Amino acid sequence: MKRSVPELREVTRKHLAERWAAKEMGTGRIDIVHYEQKSFEATVKSGDKELKFWIDEPAERGGLCRGSHPLGYFLAGAAG
């Protein structure tokens, strides 16, 4: 279902108001550790939650294939 800009503004306004009332607004923290070559481990912390993942490049680009490449994460984040 497609929505118009005014509808999206209203949905966003309501969502932010609910999060603000529930005190769910805050900052997150991202720690990055470089291991070797082009391999990095990222830890995202928000409240009491923590998510770890690898950022890497394919072997043909000098990486170790431990995780997605940086552009892959960027595009996934932009889509979500």
PDB file of N, CA, C and O in Angstrom:
ATOM      1  N   MET A   1       0.837  -1.171   0.000  1.00  0.00           N
ATOM      2  CA  MET A   1       0.000   0.000   0.000  1.00  0.00           C
ATOM      3  C   MET A   1       0.887   1.242   0.000  1.00  0.00           C
ATOM      4  O   MET A   1       1.751   1.392   0.864  1.00  0.00           O
ATOM      5  N   LYS A   2       0.678   2.116  -0.954  1.00  0.00           N
ATOM      6  CA  LYS A   2       1.435   3.358  -1.005  1.00  0.00           C
ATOM      7  C   LYS A   2       0.738   4.400  -0.145  1.00  0.00           C
ATOM      8  O   LYS A   2      -0.489   4.440  -0.064  1.00  0.00           O
ATOM      9  N   ARG A   3       1.535   5.233   0.488  1.00  0.00           N
ATOM     10  CA  ARG A   3       0.977   6.301   1.319  1.00  0.00           C
ATOM     11  C   ARG A   3       1.479   7.641   0.819  1.00  0.00           C
ATOM     12  O   ARG A   3       2.559   7.744   0.238  1.00  0.00           O
ATOM     13  N   SER A   4       0.690   8.644   1.052  1.00  0.00           N
ATOM     14  CA  SER A   4       1.093   9.991   0.643  1.00  0.00           C
ATOM     15  C   SER A   4       2.030  10.579   1.695  1.00  0.00           C
ATOM     16  O   SER A   4       2.138  10.059   2.805  1.00  0.00           O
ATOM     17  N   VAL A   5       2.697  11.655   1.335  1.00  0.00           N
ATOM     18  CA  VAL A   5       3.624  12.312   2.254  1.00  0.00           C
ATOM     19  C   VAL A   5       2.915  12.762   3.534  1.00  0.00           C
ATOM     20  O   VAL A   5       3.453  12.530   4.616  1.00  0.00           O
ATOM     21  N   PRO A   6       1.729  13.398   3.469  1.00  0.00           N
ATOM     22  CA  PRO A   6       1.065  13.783   4.724  1.00  0.00           C
ATOM     23  C   PRO A   6       0.762  12.576   5.625  1.00  0.00           C
ATOM     24  O   PRO A   6       0.889  12.672   6.845  1.00  0.00           O
ATOM     25  N   GLU A   7       0.364  11.444   5.032  1.00  0.00           N
ATOM     26  CA  GLU A   7       0.101  10.247   5.837  1.00  0.00           C
ATOM     27  C   GLU A   7       1.380   9.750   6.503  1.00  0.00           C
ATOM     28  O   GLU A   7       1.365   9.362   7.671  1.00  0.00           O
ATOM     29  N   LEU A   8       2.481   9.762   5.762  1.00  0.00           N
ATOM     30  CA  LEU A   8       3.755   9.319   6.325  1.00  0.00           C
ATOM     31  C   LEU A   8       4.214  10.247   7.440  1.00  0.00           C
ATOM     32  O   LEU A   8       4.750   9.787   8.447  1.00  0.00           O
ATOM     33  N   ARG A   9       4.010  11.537   7.272  1.00  0.00           N
ATOM     34  CA  ARG A   9       4.368  12.486   8.330  1.00  0.00           C
ATOM     35  C   ARG A   9       3.584  12.190   9.600  1.00  0.00           C
ATOM     36  O   ARG A   9       4.143  12.209  10.696  1.00  0.00           O
ATOM     37  N   GLU A  10       2.302  11.919   9.458  1.00  0.00           N
ATOM     38  CA  GLU A  10       1.460  11.646  10.619  1.00  0.00           C
ATOM     39  C   GLU A  10       1.871  10.339  11.298  1.00  0.00           C
ATOM     40  O   GLU A  10       1.941  10.275  12.526  1.00  0.00           O
ATOM     41  N   VAL A  11       2.139   9.310  10.518  1.00  0.00           N
ATOM     42  CA  VAL A  11       2.585   8.033  11.086  1.00  0.00           C
ATOM     43  C   VAL A  11       3.900   8.230  11.837  1.00  0.00           C
ATOM     44  O   VAL A  11       4.065   7.717  12.944  1.00  0.00           O
ATOM     45  N   THR A  12       4.825   8.963  11.247  1.00  0.00           N
ATOM     46  CA  THR A  12       6.113   9.227  11.883  1.00  0.00           C
ATOM     47  C   THR A  12       5.936  10.033  13.158  1.00  0.00           C
ATOM     48  O   THR A  12       6.556   9.727  14.176  1.00  0.00           O
ATOM     49  N   ARG A  13       5.096  11.058  13.113  1.00  0.00           N
ATOM     50  CA  ARG A  13       4.850  11.892  14.294  1.00  0.00           C
ATOM     51  C   ARG A  13       4.294  11.052  15.441  1.00  0.00           C
ATOM     52  O   ARG A  13       4.742  11.180  16.581  1.00  0.00           O
ATOM     53  N   LYS A  14       3.317  10.190  15.142  1.00  0.00           N
ATOM     54  CA  LYS A  14       2.721   9.330  16.173  1.00  0.00           C
ATOM     55  C   LYS A  14       3.753   8.360  16.747  1.00  0.00           C
ATOM     56  O   LYS A  14       3.832   8.161  17.959  1.00  0.00           O
ATOM     57  N   HIS A  15       4.535   7.766  15.860  1.00  0.00           N
ATOM     58  CA  HIS A  15       5.555   6.807  16.298  1.00  0.00           C
ATOM     59  C   HIS A  15       6.556   7.471  17.245  1.00  0.00           C
ATOM     60  O   HIS A  15       6.877   6.920  18.298  1.00  0.00           O
ATOM     61  N   LEU A  16       7.043   8.646  16.875  1.00  0.00           N
ATOM     62  CA  LEU A  16       8.007   9.347  17.720  1.00  0.00           C
ATOM     63  C   LEU A  16       7.388   9.772  19.042  1.00  0.00           C
ATOM     64  O   LEU A  16       8.047   9.705  20.081  1.00  0.00           O
ATOM     65  N   ALA A  17       6.132  10.209  19.021  1.00  0.00           N
ATOM     66  CA  ALA A  17       5.446  10.608  20.253  1.00  0.00           C
ATOM     67  C   ALA A  17       5.311   9.413  21.201  1.00  0.00           C
ATOM     68  O   ALA A  17       5.503   9.555  22.408  1.00  0.00           O
ATOM     69  N   GLU A  18       4.983   8.246  20.660  1.00  0.00           N
ATOM     70  CA  GLU A  18       4.854   7.037  21.484  1.00  0.00           C
ATOM     71  C   GLU A  18       6.200   6.631  22.078  1.00  0.00           C
ATOM     72  O   GLU A  18       6.282   6.269  23.252  1.00  0.00           O
ATOM     73  N   ARG A  19       7.244   6.692  21.274  1.00  0.00           N
ATOM     74  CA  ARG A  19       8.579   6.347  21.780  1.00  0.00           C
ATOM     75  C   ARG A  19       9.034   7.334  22.843  1.00  0.00           C
ATOM     76  O   ARG A  19       9.636   6.943  23.843  1.00  0.00           O
ATOM     77  N   TRP A  20       8.746   8.611  22.628  1.00  0.00           N
ATOM     78  CA  TRP A  20       9.129   9.635  23.595  1.00  0.00           C
ATOM     79  C   TRP A  20       8.400   9.398  24.914  1.00  0.00           C
ATOM     80  O   TRP A  20       9.009   9.476  25.981  1.00  0.00           O
ATOM     81  N   ALA A  21       7.094   9.108  24.848  1.00  0.00           N
ATOM     82  CA  ALA A  21       6.299   8.863  26.050  1.00  0.00           C
ATOM     83  C   ALA A  21       6.786   7.618  26.795  1.00  0.00           C
ATOM     84  O   ALA A  21       6.756   7.577  28.025  1.00  0.00           O
ATOM     85  N   ALA A  22       7.229   6.618  26.061  1.00  0.00           N
ATOM     86  CA  ALA A  22       7.717   5.380  26.674  1.00  0.00           C
ATOM     87  C   ALA A  22       9.194   5.480  27.064  1.00  0.00           C
ATOM     88  O   ALA A  22       9.780   4.508  27.539  1.00  0.00           O
ATOM     89  N   LYS A  23       9.787   6.648  26.864  1.00  0.00           N
ATOM     90  CA  LYS A  23      11.209   6.889  27.155  1.00  0.00           C
ATOM     91  C   LYS A  23      12.116   5.918  26.398  1.00  0.00           C
ATOM     92  O   LYS A  23      13.130   5.461  26.926  1.00  0.00           O
ATOM     93  N   GLU A  24      11.741   5.612  25.162  1.00  0.00           N
ATOM     94  CA  GLU A  24      12.551   4.730  24.323  1.00  0.00           C
ATOM     95  C   GLU A  24      13.535   5.509  23.456  1.00  0.00           C
ATOM     96  O   GLU A  24      14.277   4.916  22.672  1.00  0.00           O
ATOM     97  N   MET A  25      13.544   6.820  23.592  1.00  0.00           N
ATOM     98  CA  MET A  25      14.474   7.622  22.810  1.00  0.00           C
ATOM     99  C   MET A  25      15.827   7.586  23.512  1.00  0.00           C
ATOM    100  O   MET A  25      15.892   7.584  24.742  1.00  0.00           O
ATOM    101  N   GLY A  26      16.860   7.560  22.764  1.00  0.00           N
ATOM    102  CA  GLY A  26      18.185   7.562  23.358  1.00  0.00           C
ATOM    103  C   GLY A  26      19.241   7.396  22.294  1.00  0.00           C
ATOM    104  O   GLY A  26      18.967   7.396  21.094  1.00  0.00           O
ATOM    105  N   THR A  27      20.437   7.256  22.770  1.00  0.00           N
ATOM    106  CA  THR A  27      21.539   7.094  21.838  1.00  0.00           C
ATOM    107  C   THR A  27      22.029   5.660  21.883  1.00  0.00           C
ATOM    108  O   THR A  27      21.855   4.954  22.875  1.00  0.00           O
ATOM    109  N   GLY A  28      22.627   5.258  20.819  1.00  0.00           N
ATOM    110  CA  GLY A  28      23.250   3.946  20.753  1.00  0.00           C
ATOM    111  C   GLY A  28      24.750   4.122  20.708  1.00  0.00           C
ATOM    112  O   GLY A  28      25.254   5.229  20.519  1.00  0.00           O
ATOM    113  N   ARG A  29      25.444   3.046  20.879  1.00  0.00           N
ATOM    114  CA  ARG A  29      26.901   3.084  20.824  1.00  0.00           C
ATOM    115  C   ARG A  29      27.353   1.992  19.870  1.00  0.00           C
ATOM    116  O   ARG A  29      26.818   0.883  19.879  1.00  0.00           O
ATOM    117  N   ILE A  30      28.334   2.314  19.053  1.00  0.00           N
ATOM    118  CA  ILE A  30      28.901   1.337  18.128  1.00  0.00           C
ATOM    119  C   ILE A  30      30.407   1.294  18.354  1.00  0.00           C
ATOM    120  O   ILE A  30      31.096   2.305  18.215  1.00  0.00           O
ATOM    121  N   ASP A  31      30.903   0.125  18.699  1.00  0.00           N
ATOM    122  CA  ASP A  31      32.341  -0.080  18.868  1.00  0.00           C
ATOM    123  C   ASP A  31      32.836  -0.929  17.706  1.00  0.00           C
ATOM    124  O   ASP A  31      32.209  -1.924  17.342  1.00  0.00           O
ATOM    125  N   ILE A  32      33.964  -0.530  17.126  1.00  0.00           N
ATOM    126  CA  ILE A  32      34.553  -1.248  15.995  1.00  0.00           C
ATOM    127  C   ILE A  32      35.962  -1.688  16.391  1.00  0.00           C
ATOM    128  O   ILE A  32      36.755  -0.885  16.883  1.00  0.00           O
ATOM    129  N   VAL A  33      36.265  -2.967  16.174  1.00  0.00           N
ATOM    130  CA  VAL A  33      37.597  -3.499  16.456  1.00  0.00           C
ATOM    131  C   VAL A  33      38.171  -4.043  15.151  1.00  0.00           C
ATOM    132  O   VAL A  33      37.536  -4.852  14.474  1.00  0.00           O
ATOM    133  N   HIS A  34      39.385  -3.589  14.801  1.00  0.00           N
ATOM    134  CA  HIS A  34      40.071  -4.082  13.604  1.00  0.00           C
ATOM    135  C   HIS A  34      40.859  -5.325  13.996  1.00  0.00           C
ATOM    136  O   HIS A  34      41.637  -5.293  14.949  1.00  0.00           O
ATOM    137  N   TYR A  35      40.664  -6.414  13.268  1.00  0.00           N
ATOM    138  CA  TYR A  35      41.369  -7.654  13.573  1.00  0.00           C
ATOM    139  C   TYR A  35      42.545  -7.876  12.637  1.00  0.00           C
ATOM    140  O   TYR A  35      43.689  -7.926  13.088  1.00  0.00           O
ATOM    141  N   GLU A  36      42.290  -8.009  11.364  1.00  0.00           N
ATOM    142  CA  GLU A  36      43.383  -8.208  10.415  1.00  0.00           C
ATOM    143  C   GLU A  36      42.890  -7.873   9.017  1.00  0.00           C
ATOM    144  O   GLU A  36      41.695  -7.926   8.725  1.00  0.00           O
ATOM    145  N   GLN A  37      43.834  -7.532   8.173  1.00  0.00           N
ATOM    146  CA  GLN A  37      43.528  -7.157   6.796  1.00  0.00           C
ATOM    147  C   GLN A  37      42.341  -6.187   6.768  1.00  0.00           C
ATOM    148  O   GLN A  37      42.453  -5.068   7.267  1.00  0.00           O
ATOM    149  N   LYS A  38      41.225  -6.597   6.202  1.00  0.00           N
ATOM    150  CA  LYS A  38      40.054  -5.721   6.114  1.00  0.00           C
ATOM    151  C   LYS A  38      38.905  -6.244   6.967  1.00  0.00           C
ATOM    152  O   LYS A  38      37.742  -5.957   6.685  1.00  0.00           O
ATOM    153  N   SER A  39      39.222  -7.010   8.010  1.00  0.00           N
ATOM    154  CA  SER A  39      38.209  -7.607   8.880  1.00  0.00           C
ATOM    155  C   SER A  39      38.008  -6.775  10.141  1.00  0.00           C
ATOM    156  O   SER A  39      38.957  -6.480  10.867  1.00  0.00           O
ATOM    157  N   PHE A  40      36.767  -6.406  10.385  1.00  0.00           N
ATOM    158  CA  PHE A  40      36.396  -5.634  11.558  1.00  0.00           C
ATOM    159  C   PHE A  40      35.215  -6.307  12.240  1.00  0.00           C
ATOM    160  O   PHE A  40      34.366  -6.899  11.573  1.00  0.00           O
ATOM    161  N   GLU A  41      35.156  -6.221  13.563  1.00  0.00           N
ATOM    162  CA  GLU A  41      33.985  -6.681  14.294  1.00  0.00           C
ATOM    163  C   GLU A  41      33.297  -5.450  14.870  1.00  0.00           C
ATOM    164  O   GLU A  41      33.928  -4.629  15.537  1.00  0.00           O
ATOM    165  N   ALA A  42      32.007  -5.331  14.608  1.00  0.00           N
ATOM    166  CA  ALA A  42      31.226  -4.207  15.121  1.00  0.00           C
ATOM    167  C   ALA A  42      30.316  -4.705  16.232  1.00  0.00           C
ATOM    168  O   ALA A  42      29.728  -5.782  16.134  1.00  0.00           O
ATOM    169  N   THR A  43      30.204  -3.911  17.289  1.00  0.00           N
ATOM    170  CA  THR A  43      29.277  -4.195  18.383  1.00  0.00           C
ATOM    171  C   THR A  43      28.374  -2.986  18.530  1.00  0.00           C
ATOM    172  O   THR A  43      28.836  -1.880  18.811  1.00  0.00           O
ATOM    173  N   VAL A  44      27.087  -3.207  18.337  1.00  0.00           N
ATOM    174  CA  VAL A  44      26.094  -2.137  18.458  1.00  0.00           C
ATOM    175  C   VAL A  44      25.391  -2.327  19.791  1.00  0.00           C
ATOM    176  O   VAL A  44      24.839  -3.395  20.058  1.00  0.00           O
ATOM    177  N   LYS A  45      25.408  -1.283  20.638  1.00  0.00           N
ATOM    178  CA  LYS A  45      24.767  -1.349  21.954  1.00  0.00           C
ATOM    179  C   LYS A  45      23.676  -0.290  22.027  1.00  0.00           C
ATOM    180  O   LYS A  45      23.892   0.872  21.682  1.00  0.00           O
ATOM    181  N   SER A  46      22.512  -0.709  22.477  1.00  0.00           N
ATOM    182  CA  SER A  46      21.389   0.209  22.662  1.00  0.00           C
ATOM    183  C   SER A  46      20.601  -0.273  23.870  1.00  0.00           C
ATOM    184  O   SER A  46      19.976  -1.333  23.831  1.00  0.00           O
ATOM    185  N   GLY A  47      20.633   0.503  24.932  1.00  0.00           N
ATOM    186  CA  GLY A  47      19.976   0.068  26.160  1.00  0.00           C
ATOM    187  C   GLY A  47      20.656  -1.181  26.685  1.00  0.00           C
ATOM    188  O   GLY A  47      21.876  -1.202  26.848  1.00  0.00           O
ATOM    189  N   ASP A  48      19.879  -2.224  26.951  1.00  0.00           N
ATOM    190  CA  ASP A  48      20.447  -3.472  27.455  1.00  0.00           C
ATOM    191  C   ASP A  48      20.665  -4.498  26.350  1.00  0.00           C
ATOM    192  O   ASP A  48      20.948  -5.663  26.626  1.00  0.00           O
ATOM    193  N   LYS A  49      20.532  -4.065  25.103  1.00  0.00           N
ATOM    194  CA  LYS A  49      20.695  -4.977  23.966  1.00  0.00           C
ATOM    195  C   LYS A  49      22.049  -4.772  23.301  1.00  0.00           C
ATOM    196  O   LYS A  49      22.598  -3.671  23.298  1.00  0.00           O
ATOM    197  N   GLU A  50      22.577  -5.858  22.736  1.00  0.00           N
ATOM    198  CA  GLU A  50      23.873  -5.808  22.069  1.00  0.00           C
ATOM    199  C   GLU A  50      23.834  -6.715  20.842  1.00  0.00           C
ATOM    200  O   GLU A  50      23.322  -7.833  20.903  1.00  0.00           O
ATOM    201  N   LEU A  51      24.371  -6.230  19.744  1.00  0.00           N
ATOM    202  CA  LEU A  51      24.428  -6.998  18.502  1.00  0.00           C
ATOM    203  C   LEU A  51      25.851  -6.929  17.960  1.00  0.00           C
ATOM    204  O   LEU A  51      26.420  -5.845  17.836  1.00  0.00           O
ATOM    205  N   LYS A  52      26.423  -8.086  17.638  1.00  0.00           N
ATOM    206  CA  LYS A  52      27.774  -8.143  17.066  1.00  0.00           C
ATOM    207  C   LYS A  52      27.699  -8.684  15.650  1.00  0.00           C
ATOM    208  O   LYS A  52      26.906  -9.579  15.355  1.00  0.00           O
ATOM    209  N   PHE A  53      28.533  -8.132  14.777  1.00  0.00           N
ATOM    210  CA  PHE A  53      28.612  -8.639  13.408  1.00  0.00           C
ATOM    211  C   PHE A  53      29.963  -8.272  12.807  1.00  0.00           C
ATOM    212  O   PHE A  53      30.650  -7.362  13.271  1.00  0.00           O
ATOM    213  N   TRP A  54      30.321  -9.014  11.755  1.00  0.00           N
ATOM    214  CA  TRP A  54      31.586  -8.792  11.061  1.00  0.00           C
ATOM    215  C   TRP A  54      31.382  -7.899   9.847  1.00  0.00           C
ATOM    216  O   TRP A  54      30.367  -7.978   9.155  1.00  0.00           O
ATOM    217  N   ILE A  55      32.363  -7.055   9.610  1.00  0.00           N
ATOM    218  CA  ILE A  55      32.430  -6.236   8.400  1.00  0.00           C
ATOM    219  C   ILE A  55      33.723  -6.661   7.706  1.00  0.00           C
ATOM    220  O   ILE A  55      34.791  -6.636   8.317  1.00  0.00           O
ATOM    221  N   ASP A  56      33.632  -7.044   6.460  1.00  0.00           N
ATOM    222  CA  ASP A  56      34.811  -7.567   5.774  1.00  0.00           C
ATOM    223  C   ASP A  56      34.654  -7.380   4.268  1.00  0.00           C
ATOM    224  O   ASP A  56      33.644  -6.857   3.795  1.00  0.00           O
ATOM    225  N   GLU A  57      35.634  -7.802   3.551  1.00  0.00           N
ATOM    226  CA  GLU A  57      35.623  -7.782   2.092  1.00  0.00           C
ATOM    227  C   GLU A  57      35.874  -9.198   1.595  1.00  0.00           C
ATOM    228  O   GLU A  57      36.413 -10.024   2.333  1.00  0.00           O
ATOM    229  N   PRO A  58      35.491  -9.490   0.354  1.00  0.00           N
ATOM    230  CA  PRO A  58      35.815 -10.801  -0.215  1.00  0.00           C
ATOM    231  C   PRO A  58      37.330 -10.951  -0.383  1.00  0.00           C
ATOM    232  O   PRO A  58      38.066  -9.964  -0.402  1.00  0.00           O
ATOM    233  N   ALA A  59      37.775 -12.189  -0.502  1.00  0.00           N
ATOM    234  CA  ALA A  59      39.210 -12.464  -0.633  1.00  0.00           C
ATOM    235  C   ALA A  59      39.832 -11.729  -1.815  1.00  0.00           C
ATOM    236  O   ALA A  59      40.965 -11.256  -1.724  1.00  0.00           O
ATOM    237  N   GLU A  60      39.099 -11.628  -2.924  1.00  0.00           N
ATOM    238  CA  GLU A  60      39.666 -10.955  -4.100  1.00  0.00           C
ATOM    239  C   GLU A  60      39.889  -9.455  -3.879  1.00  0.00           C
ATOM    240  O   GLU A  60      40.571  -8.802  -4.669  1.00  0.00           O
ATOM    241  N   ARG A  61      39.312  -8.916  -2.801  1.00  0.00           N
ATOM    242  CA  ARG A  61      39.541  -7.504  -2.458  1.00  0.00           C
ATOM    243  C   ARG A  61      40.421  -7.359  -1.219  1.00  0.00           C
ATOM    244  O   ARG A  61      40.525  -6.275  -0.645  1.00  0.00           O
ATOM    245  N   GLY A  62      41.049  -8.451  -0.816  1.00  0.00           N
ATOM    246  CA  GLY A  62      41.973  -8.394   0.316  1.00  0.00           C
ATOM    247  C   GLY A  62      41.352  -8.704   1.659  1.00  0.00           C
ATOM    248  O   GLY A  62      41.995  -8.499   2.688  1.00  0.00           O
ATOM    249  N   GLY A  63      40.129  -9.187   1.686  1.00  0.00           N
ATOM    250  CA  GLY A  63      39.464  -9.520   2.943  1.00  0.00           C
ATOM    251  C   GLY A  63      39.514 -11.006   3.237  1.00  0.00           C
ATOM    252  O   GLY A  63      40.170 -11.773   2.532  1.00  0.00           O
ATOM    253  N   LEU A  64      38.812 -11.399   4.287  1.00  0.00           N
ATOM    254  CA  LEU A  64      38.783 -12.799   4.707  1.00  0.00           C
ATOM    255  C   LEU A  64      37.386 -13.408   4.617  1.00  0.00           C
ATOM    256  O   LEU A  64      37.175 -14.527   5.084  1.00  0.00           O
ATOM    257  N   CYS A  65      36.448 -12.707   4.037  1.00  0.00           N
ATOM    258  CA  CYS A  65      35.071 -13.198   3.832  1.00  0.00           C
ATOM    259  C   CYS A  65      34.357 -13.543   5.138  1.00  0.00           C
ATOM    260  O   CYS A  65      33.574 -14.491   5.174  1.00  0.00           O
ATOM    261  N   ARG A  66      34.610 -12.799   6.198  1.00  0.00           N
ATOM    262  CA  ARG A  66      33.960 -13.084   7.482  1.00  0.00           C
ATOM    263  C   ARG A  66      32.570 -12.465   7.587  1.00  0.00           C
ATOM    264  O   ARG A  66      31.759 -12.896   8.407  1.00  0.00           O
ATOM    265  N   GLY A  67      32.295 -11.472   6.773  1.00  0.00           N
ATOM    266  CA  GLY A  67      31.000 -10.799   6.840  1.00  0.00           C
ATOM    267  C   GLY A  67      30.757 -10.016   5.577  1.00  0.00           C
ATOM    268  O   GLY A  67      31.533 -10.084   4.624  1.00  0.00           O
ATOM    269  N   SER A  68      29.675  -9.274   5.580  1.00  0.00           N
ATOM    270  CA  SER A  68      29.334  -8.461   4.416  1.00  0.00           C
ATOM    271  C   SER A  68      30.325  -7.309   4.261  1.00  0.00           C
ATOM    272  O   SER A  68      31.001  -6.920   5.213  1.00  0.00           O
ATOM    273  N   HIS A  69      30.396  -6.784   3.068  1.00  0.00           N
ATOM    274  CA  HIS A  69      31.261  -5.630   2.816  1.00  0.00           C
ATOM    275  C   HIS A  69      30.555  -4.365   3.329  1.00  0.00           C
ATOM    276  O   HIS A  69      29.334  -4.371   3.487  1.00  0.00           O
ATOM    277  N   PRO A  70      31.299  -3.284   3.590  1.00  0.00           N
ATOM    278  CA  PRO A  70      30.704  -2.078   4.161  1.00  0.00           C
ATOM    279  C   PRO A  70      29.524  -1.520   3.364  1.00  0.00           C
ATOM    280  O   PRO A  70      28.530  -1.099   3.954  1.00  0.00           O
ATOM    281  N   LEU A  71      29.619  -1.510   2.048  1.00  0.00           N
ATOM    282  CA  LEU A  71      28.522  -0.970   1.246  1.00  0.00           C
ATOM    283  C   LEU A  71      27.255  -1.804   1.418  1.00  0.00           C
ATOM    284  O   LEU A  71      26.150  -1.261   1.396  1.00  0.00           O
ATOM    285  N   GLY A  72      27.403  -3.111   1.588  1.00  0.00           N
ATOM    286  CA  GLY A  72      26.245  -3.977   1.814  1.00  0.00           C
ATOM    287  C   GLY A  72      25.486  -3.588   3.072  1.00  0.00           C
ATOM    288  O   GLY A  72      24.256  -3.535   3.068  1.00  0.00           O
ATOM    289  N   TYR A  73      26.219  -3.313   4.156  1.00  0.00           N
ATOM    290  CA  TYR A  73      25.565  -2.881   5.399  1.00  0.00           C
ATOM    291  C   TYR A  73      24.935  -1.503   5.239  1.00  0.00           C
ATOM    292  O   TYR A  73      23.840  -1.251   5.740  1.00  0.00           O
ATOM    293  N   PHE A  74      25.633  -0.616   4.539  1.00  0.00           N
ATOM    294  CA  PHE A  74      25.094   0.730   4.327  1.00  0.00           C
ATOM    295  C   PHE A  74      23.768   0.668   3.577  1.00  0.00           C
ATOM    296  O   PHE A  74      22.795   1.309   3.974  1.00  0.00           O
ATOM    297  N   LEU A  75      23.730  -0.103   2.491  1.00  0.00           N
ATOM    298  CA  LEU A  75      22.501  -0.204   1.700  1.00  0.00           C
ATOM    299  C   LEU A  75      21.379  -0.875   2.481  1.00  0.00           C
ATOM    300  O   LEU A  75      20.222  -0.470   2.372  1.00  0.00           O
ATOM    301  N   ALA A  76      21.708  -1.898   3.269  1.00  0.00           N
ATOM    302  CA  ALA A  76      20.684  -2.549   4.094  1.00  0.00           C
ATOM    303  C   ALA A  76      20.126  -1.570   5.126  1.00  0.00           C
ATOM    304  O   ALA A  76      18.922  -1.558   5.384  1.00  0.00           O
ATOM    305  N   GLY A  77      20.988  -0.758   5.711  1.00  0.00           N
ATOM    306  CA  GLY A  77      20.537   0.239   6.683  1.00  0.00           C
ATOM    307  C   GLY A  77      19.681   1.314   6.051  1.00  0.00           C
ATOM    308  O   GLY A  77      18.700   1.762   6.645  1.00  0.00           O
ATOM    309  N   ALA A  78      20.045   1.730   4.850  1.00  0.00           N
ATOM    310  CA  ALA A  78      19.258   2.754   4.156  1.00  0.00           C
ATOM    311  C   ALA A  78      17.876   2.223   3.786  1.00  0.00           C
ATOM    312  O   ALA A  78      16.904   2.978   3.758  1.00  0.00           O
ATOM    313  N   ALA A  79      17.789   0.928   3.504  1.00  0.00           N
ATOM    314  CA  ALA A  79      16.499   0.338   3.133  1.00  0.00           C
ATOM    315  C   ALA A  79      15.610   0.114   4.353  1.00  0.00           C
ATOM    316  O   ALA A  79      14.385   0.096   4.233  1.00  0.00           O
ATOM    317  N   GLY A  80      16.218  -0.056   5.520  1.00  0.00           N
ATOM    318  CA  GLY A  80      15.441  -0.380   6.715  1.00  0.00           C
ATOM    319  C   GLY A  80      15.140   0.813   7.509  1.00  0.00           C
ATOM    320  O   GLY A  80      14.491   0.714   8.551  1.00  0.00           O
TER     321      GLY A  80
END
